């Protein structure tokens, strides 16, 4: 093989070490058992075809990381950690299925099989839509989590905008002199609440600002709110502490499908957690009640007087017992 494929003049004399590579396709049934979580290669192994191993492990880590952080701080309800199993197990199962199918295609033998594979590859690689799909699938930015109690919506969006469980769109927006990136909003490490007004209306701005204050009071220290403005300047007569996003070209509303007044809540990992149209305080509060502990418990926890109910608070003894169990 070296004579046929190797560099000209290269001579193979002696092999000091070699190993056998075996294709595996395995996955644990549960990504969480009590206080023990498994992720990355500890949770799933598969063929290297499609190069999905690293991205899948990173996705596991990012999905679990912000949930553990909220639980460790005493902000989230313990049930939020269950969603790691719901979301990432299904994603890993899809990766295993796709990588296995691709591996079987690559491993086709025989003159007829080789010709068929070459024809398929030549055909699909000429398609721009397929290349875009391959890029997005390889980076796993087009994966969408199935609906669960922490991925929900209220109202009618008529298939416009990203649904809960999908990644928030990545775009540039804002005035020409001060362009911003949508993902920069997530660098706070908090949930991000985007409030969209149907039009330039001071009364609507004040109403949405009051909603922002209500949301921040319900999830103190865990939520950053932005009011998206279809104009260049921020209003001066809006009460409360709220950040404004001037967007005179309406690029954010277009990307989010915000054709009427609505709100989007984006998780720290960049996925849409909740959306509602119109932006109703009772509906938003109802959703926040599912994710975050009661407001009075949050305030007590921040003062250091509340009970410690951290679902992920591990003592050394707990770790030793988990290691023995696994």
N, C-alpha and C positions, 0 to 999 in steps of 0.2 A: 504494500500500500504506500509506503514511503517512497519507493521508486516511482510509482505512478503519480502520486499527488504531492510529494514533498519538494523542497527546494533543490535545485540542481546541484549535484555534488555532495549532498548530505548523506552521511553514512551512519547507519544504526548498528552499533556494536554490542551493547549490553543494556538490559533493562534492570535498573536497581530496585524499582518499586512499581507496582501496579495494583489496581483494585477493580472490582466488578461493579458496574452501575446497574441497578435494578429499578425499573419503573414501578412505582407504588401508587395506589389510589385508596387512601384510607382517611376516615374522619371520625372524631369522637361523637357520641350521641348527644352529649350535653357539654356546652361551653361553660356552664356554671353549676357548681354543686356547693350550696351554702356559701361559705366565704372564699371558696377556691374558684379561680377563673383560669381557663386555658385558652390560648390564642396563638396565632402564628403557626409555625411548624409543629408545635406541641398539640395543636388541634386538628390540623389537616395537612396531608402530604399528597402530592400529585406529580404528574409529568412536568418536566421543565418546558415543554412545548407551549407556546404562547406567552412565556415569561410572566406568569401571574403570581408566583410565590411571594415575591417581595411586596408587591402592591396589596395583596390580600392580607399579609401580616400587618402592614402599615394601617390598612383599613380597620382591622381588628383593634389595634392599639388606639387609634384615634376615636373609634366608636366607644370604647370602654373608658378611655382616659377622662373625658369631661364628666361622664356619669359618676365615676369614682370620686372625682374632685368635689362634685356637688354633695355626694353622700358623706365624704370625709369632713366637709365643712358643716355638716348638719343641715344643709339647705334643701336637699331633695328627699322625697319619700323613698323608702327602701325599695319599693316595687319598681322604681325606674331601672334598677340594675338588671331586672329580669329581661328587659328589652334587648340586652346584649345577645342573649340566646336567640331571641326571635329574629333579630335582624341579621346577625353575622352568620348564623348557622345556614340560613337560606342562601346567603351570598356564597359561602364556601361550597355548598352543594352545587350551585350553578357553575362555579369555577372548575370543580372536579369534573362535571359533565362535559364542559366545553374543552378542557384540556385533554380529556380522554378521547373525545371525538377527533380532535386535531391530531393526536398521536396516532390514532388508527389510520387516518388519511396519509400521514407522513410515512407510515410503515407499510403501505401497500407495495406488494411485490409483483413481479411479472411484467411482460411487455405491455399487455393490455392495461393493467392497473397503472403503470407508470405513465402511459400516454393519456389516460383519463385524468390523472392527477395534474399533469402538466397543462392540459387543456383547461381544467377548472381554474387553476391558479392564474393562467394567462388572462382568462376572461374576467375574473373578479378583481384582479389587481389593476385593470384598466378603468374600473368604475370609481369615480370620485366619491360617490356616496358610500361605497364599500370601504374605501381608504379612510374616510372620516369615521365610519363605524368602527373600523379596526383600531384607529387611534384612540377613540373614546373608550372602547372596550378594554384595550390594553392598559390604559390609565385608570380604568374602572370609574370613570366620571359619569357614565351613563347608567350605572346600576341604580335601581330604585327599590327602597325597602317597602314591603307590603304594609298596608294599614294596620295599626294596632292602637291601643288606648292612648299612646303617647304620640301618635301620628294621626291627626284628625283635621276635619274641616267643617265649617258651618256656612250655609248659604249656597248660592249658585254662581259658578264661575264659567260654565259653558265651555269646558275644556281649554280655557285660556290660562296661561301661566303654569309654573311648576306645581305639581300636586305634593301634598305632604308625603315625605319619604324620598322625594327627588332632591338632587342638589340644587341649591340656589344658583341662578345664572351668573356667569362671570362676564361682566361688561365694563366698559368705561363710560362715565356719564359726567354731567355737570357743565358749567359754562366753559367756553373755549379757553379761557385764561386760567381756569382752575379745575382741570380734569381730575377725576378720582376713579379708583377701581372699586368695584362692588365688594371684592374679597377683603379690601382693607378694613371694611366695617367689622369684620370678624376677629381682628387682631386684639380686641378687648378681652377675649377669652370668656365672654358672656353670651347668653342668648341675645339676639338682636331683634327688636320689634320695629318693623317698618310700617308706617301709617301713611296711607295714600288718600289724598282728598280728590274728589271727583273733578274739581275745578278750583280756580283761584277764588277763594271765598273766606274772608276773615272769620265769619261765624263758624265755618267748618274747621278752620285752624284751631280756634279756641276749644271747640268740642273735642277734637282729637288730642289737643294738649292736655285736657282734663283726663282723657283716657290714658294717656302716657303716665301721668302722675299716679293714677289708680294702679296701673300695672307695676310701676316701680315700687309702690308701697306694698303690693302683694308679694313681690319677689325681691326684697331689698338686697343689693349687692350681687344679684345674679342676672340683671337685665339692663340692657342699654337700648334706649328708644330714639328713633329718628322720625321726623315728620318730613316727608318728601314734598317739596314745593315745586309746582310747575311755573316757576319764575326765577329771576336771577337773585333777588335779595330776600333776606329773611325778614319777617314781620316784626315790628317792635311792640305790638300791643297784645302779644300772646302770653298768658300767665304760665307759671310753672317752669321747672328746669327741664328743658327738652332741647335736643340738638336738631338742627335743620339741615336738610340736604337740598340746596337749590339745584333744580334740574329743568332748565328752561326748554330743553329739547324733548322732554318727557321720555327719556331713554329708559329710566328705571321702570316707570309704569308700563311701558311697552314690553320690556323683558319679563315682567311679572304678570302680565295680562291684567293689570289693574285698570280696567275700563270704567269702573265705578268706584265709589268709596269702599275701601277694604283695608285689611291688615294682613301682614305676613310675619310670623315668628320663625326666625332661623336659628337653628341650634349652633353651638360652638364648633361643631365639625362641618358646618356649611350645608347641612340638609334642612329642608323646610320641615318644621315640626307641626305648625298649625297655620291655618288661614281662615279668614271669615269675611263675608261680605253681606251686609255692611259691617263696619267696625263697631260691634256692639259690646259695651262694657260687661254685661252679664255673661255673654258667651265666652269672652276672653278670660274673665275671672274663673269661670267654670273649668276651662282648660288648665289654667295655672294651678288650680286646686288639685288636679291630678298629678302634677309633676312636683310641686314644691310643698314642703311641710306647711302647716298652718302659720299664718303671719305672726301670731303671738309667740309661737315656738321659735320662729326665726329670730325675732327680736331678742328673746331670752338667750338664745344660743350665741348671738353676737355679743351680749353682755357677759357671757360666761356663766350664767345662772341656770340655763336650761338643762334638761336631761340629755345625756349622750346616747343617741340611738343610731350611731353610725353603723350602717350595714357592712362597711368595709374596714372597720377598725380592728386590726389584727394584733393580737399580743404574740409574744414569742412562743408561748405554749400552743396557741392556735396554729401557728405555722408548722411547728414540729408535728402536731397531730395530722395536719393536712399532708405533709410529706410522707408520713408513714402510711396514710390511707391510699395515696396514689402509688 
